[in-house]
Amino acid sequence: MKKVKKAFAAVGYARGLTFIHDFGERSTKYAFHLNVLVDGEYIEDERLDSLKRKLRRLIYSKRVVERWGDKLDINYHYRRSRAEIIHTLKYCTKATFLDLEWDETLAAALYRARYASWWGNWKQEPKWQLAASDKKTAALVMLEQGLHPVSGKPVKWNKRPIPSILVLMENPVPLGNGYYLLPKIRPRSPPAQTCAPSGCEKQT
């Protein structure tokens, strides 16, 4: 992953997001692929081919490039409108490992794996804001980055998964992709006083 980030930074992309998918749209066969989102503009074919060659040389070893060459393709899509960008965010943040029976050994190995990452400076002013209806997408992006969707603080994940039936008993708010927002934990009431304070007498 670090090699991919460095490669994109080296060709001029100062910041970006990465999202891992384990499976394709219509197959239960493991097919790892990485989605990378960056700021930019439309790239013409000739310049795009040159950019892909540079990225391949930076990401893969010389031996791999010589053997596979252009078969190591990098799919490119340019998103112009806000709706297209939001659609792409939803696609990139969706879960693809939907059933443990597809590969239980792999599922155990991938438990607690980090599926989203980023590089660069993100302190600039936002170019546009999500509408209220798109807040769920923003929450998913934050969760994939390991941040709480409400407080923005780093999430501490349990070492062991909690059975879904116990989660659903808490009446959580579904956020999509298997994530739920649990209600706030109410502070416990102080214990009832069973004896009179010293210096006080019970009146009869």
Buried (B, 14 or more C-beta within 10 A) or exposed (E): EEEBBEBBBEEEBEBBBBBBBBBEEEEEEEEEEBBBBBEEEEBEEEEBEEBBBBBBEBBBEEEEBEEEEEEBEEEEEEBEEEEEBBEBBBEBBEBBBEEEEBBEEEBEEEEEEEBBBBBBEEEEEEEEEBEEEBEBBBBBBBBBBBBBBEEEEEEEEEEEEEEEEEBEEEEEEEBBBEBBBEEEEEEEEEEEEEEEEEEEEEEE
